[in-house]
Amino acid sequence: MVRTRHTTVSRRANSTVRPKTDLWWAHRTASLPDMGNPLVARMQGFGTTIFAEMSALALSTGAINLGQGYPDTDGPREMLDAAVEAIRSGRNQYPPGAGVSELLAAIAQHQRRFYGLSVDPAREVLVTAGATEAIAAVVLGLCEPGDEVVTFEPYYDSYAATIALAGAVRRTSALRFPDFAVDEVSLRAAFSSRTRLVLLNTPHNPTGKVFTADELALIARLCREHDVYAVTDEVYEHLVFTDSPAPHIPLAGLPGMLERTLRISSAGKTFSCTGWKVGWATGPAPLVSAVLRVKQFLTFVNAGPLQPAVAVALGLPDSYFDGFRAGLQARRDRLVAGLSDAGFTVLPSAGTYFVTADITPLGGTDGVDFCRELPARCGVVAVPTQVFYDHQEQGRRLIRFAFCKREDVIDEAAKRLRTLA
Ligand SMILES: Cc1ncc(COP(=O)(O)O)c(C=O)c1O
């Protein structure tokens, strides 16, 4: 694929396998006009992510990286063993398009077990390359150019890029500071006759908010009133802490929502295997079939030998899910104590891997500047929350810390942060 004139020409010119007689190629490389930025216009607003910048900063300074949300420990032994066994026993070729049968069954069983939701594994479940591919395939599969997608600010960064790729239009409603409550007036205003779907993330990254029953009822009411689809990103479904004001409630379970909702989740967060990229979408057969139609041309299939291993993980006893959540809650508390001692105003985190801190008491006025300086000041990396906003001023003084790290790492980070006080 031609990416840039320079990289393509030099890579090909050095190639020893391409015969000199390849006149087509000689012509192609010689005559490429200088077309400026080859990237399509709708992606030009999307630069290198702040996560890459902050992770590079962590590497170059040796700071503790609490910027990116990935655990530094492995997932359950049973799951890892099952993956090794699947690789050794030869399950290394393309799996079936929708996913291997035991994972489809395990996803359906998991939904019944935790939420009482019933889906047919043969028609209403699709395995994807992480939740990211599910989100992309849903938006590309359901939205015509010009259709509108309603979502909440701040939002997970892939939403904006995916909506742009589909040629759809993002309409946002900002969660209210400081409790990140849904603002009914702005949410209603985000809907129009062009709305195609609502993209909801609960438990919510980056805020750690868990949407309440009343907020979900409002969203469901608006979806029904405007007759639109709901797409729910529930990758942190098992990470709701015992002091959360609300439990995790799938929107699909609300009256009139099952038939219009696609639920998305992923093994990455629940089973500490973010690099496996095994996700899924479940919902009514026609919706799942539309998503499959797109997925087959994005990745076709993915993670063959990892799929049976995730099936094993989904069937683990309650003690695994409870223990995982309790461990993260304890690490949240240790980090929050360090942040409070350092002088930040710490906002409540009811779930996920993340907690948000307000930098105002420490004299900070801009999260990006603050995060760029933090490694030099105390050897810790965080990410500025404003990058998750369209209206960046709303999150300018907020920064996000991930606490999905080993206890000794969290304790050391908390110790370093205390030196800011
Ligand atoms: C809210 C949210 N959705 C989706 C994803 C992506 O999940 P996956 O790694 O399974 O693609 C993440 C990862 O950080 C996330 O935080």
The ligand as a Tripos MOL2 file, in Angstrom:
@<TRIPOS>MOLECULE
LIG
   16    16     1     0     0
SMALL
NO_CHARGES

@<TRIPOS>ATOM
      1 C1        -14.0140    2.2410   27.2780 C.3       1 LIG1
      2 C2        -13.1600    1.3570   26.4660 C.ar      1 LIG1
      3 N1        -13.6820    0.7470   25.3980 N.ar      1 LIG1
      4 C3        -12.9500   -0.0670   24.6190 C.ar      1 LIG1
      5 C4        -11.6200   -0.3030   24.9090 C.ar      1 LIG1
      6 C5        -10.8320   -1.1960   23.9940 C.3       1 LIG1
      7 O1        -10.9450   -2.5150   24.3750 O.3       1 LIG1
      8 P1        -10.1190   -3.6340   23.6020 P.3       1 LIG1
      9 O2         -8.7110   -3.5620   24.0840 O.co2     1 LIG1
     10 O3        -10.8130   -4.8930   23.9590 O.co2     1 LIG1
     11 O4        -10.2070   -3.3250   22.1530 O.co2     1 LIG1
     12 C6        -11.0300    0.3000   26.0210 C.ar      1 LIG1
     13 C7         -9.6080    0.0870   26.2990 C.2       1 LIG1
     14 O5         -8.9740    0.8190   27.0490 O.2       1 LIG1
     15 C8        -11.8180    1.1610   26.8130 C.ar      1 LIG1
     16 O6        -11.3080    1.7790   27.8890 O.3       1 LIG1
@<TRIPOS>BOND
     1     1     2 1
     2     2     3 ar
     3     2    15 ar
     4     3     4 ar
     5     4     5 ar
     6     5     6 1
     7     5    12 ar
     8     6     7 1
     9     7     8 1
    10     8     9 2
    11     8    10 1
    12     8    11 1
    13    12    13 1
    14    12    15 ar
    15    13    14 2
    16    15    16 1
@<TRIPOS>SUBSTRUCTURE
     1 LIG1         1 GROUP 0 **** ****
